[in-house]
Structures are given as structure tokens and as C-alpha cells.
Amino acid sequence: MLAAQKGLNPRTWKWYTVLAWLLTEIIGVIIGITLYGEDNLMGVMSLGIISAFGGYLIIKFVLDKKPDFFEDDINSIGVDELHPPRN
């Protein structure tokens, strides 16, 4: 998962994605009702789904902008590993 690759908690970012999806879908439905009226259900729902996908893309964009997490291998080397093997 992208969040784990960035060194972030994946569970938190899953919740952010769900919340962004729902909030942008609600905003899209409200805008759809404003533009098309309550009678045009297909137009309202289409705009809601398109907006919801936009919410997902916003979260993905935010995660893409975060730097990747690289484990510092030099800090994980033990002192005994630096010596040649003993017979």
C-alpha cells in the first residue's frame, strides 16, 4: 500500500480515504441538486459519484507528494557484523 511505502499508518489513510469519498460525494450530490434539481436523479447521482472519485484522487495526490520512507541500513548494522567471520 502507498501509505506503508511512505512510512505512514495504512489504517489511518484508509479512514481518510473513506471520509474524503463520503464528504466529496455529499458535496457532489448537493451541487447536483442545485444544478439539475431534485427530479433528475441520474444527473445528481452521476455528479455525486464523479465527486466521490475526486475525493479518492485528492487523498492519493496527498500521499504521492509525501516522501518515501527509506530505512537507514547503516544504523541497523551491529558491531559484530563489521568484523570478519571467526573460525
Secondary structure, DSSP 8 states (H G I E B T S, - for coil): -HHHHTTS-HHHHHHHHHHHHHHHHHHHHHHHHHHH-TT-HHHHHHHHHHHHHHHHHHHHHHHHHS------HHHH--GGGGS----
